[in-house]
Amino acid sequence: MKHILLASFGVLVFGCSHVRVETATVQFPFARDLVEKVQLTSAGRGPAGEALTAEAEVSTRRVYFSSLYHQYLTLGEHLHKKPDLDFCPQFHHDKLETEALVVPKVSFLKRSHIEAEGRDYFPELAFNKKFSLRDYHRTMKTEIDQLCEEGMSDNFYKFDNLVTHYAHKQSFHLGKTAMAALLKIPIFANFYLVKMLQGGAAGAVTPAEKKFITMTQTGWFERYVSEASSRRNGFIKNKMVRR
């Protein structure tokens, strides 16, 4: 039954074909042994923070847009790219609120400076000459434009399906494919990427990010990112003196 459940989630993640625009996804490296450890120690625990009350709950569409847009602004700042979203009729208020938030600084290490032993903690290794961070950033803008015009996207439906069908199923959260499945959803992939690149302890979580972690009951994912960030910093301190 467990395998059927995970397979069904794969269909939901990859089976949304009713929206026209396709955006590229990147499979970031991660430490499978650490994921398993965090999953086991998180069994039976809820997400970081309290569950949303009915009064405070925001629609999945607004949470998804706000998270993705802030992540887009964060990576754009690193690329020295000025904000270029002039209008967003579907999420006008959320756009303005997001633009008022602090944009964190992120820092990429050169591939040649990353030791083989710690490669699972450096998601920037997913980018190369064929598909760069700048290319990835452009795919994010493609999706944001679609969200602003239509209010939906294929990737949003992946997130909404997770909230609706899998958030309360422990068999999914403890499954071996759970981390890879989450990283197919851009707001999770970008959360992981940005927090790992902020340096020091994993950076502050935005209000929308707190809500999507709560909505999906993926506190274990947030704990993984925090622990992985600490391990990354240890590799940098002990082995990578060249920046």
Secondary structure, 3 states (H helix, E strand, C coil): CHHHHHHHHHHHHHCCCCCCCCCCCCCCCCCHHHHHHHHHHHCCCCCCCCCCCCCCCCCHHHHHHHHHHHHHHHHHHHCCCCCCCCCCHHHHHHHHHHHCCCCCCCCCCCHHHCCHHHHHHCHHHHCCCCCCHHHHHHHHHHHHHHHHHHCCCHHHHHHHHHHHHHCCCHHHHCCCCHHHHHCCCHHHHHHHHHHHHCCCCCCCCCHHHHHHHHHHCCHHHHHHHHHHHHHHHHHHHHHCCCC
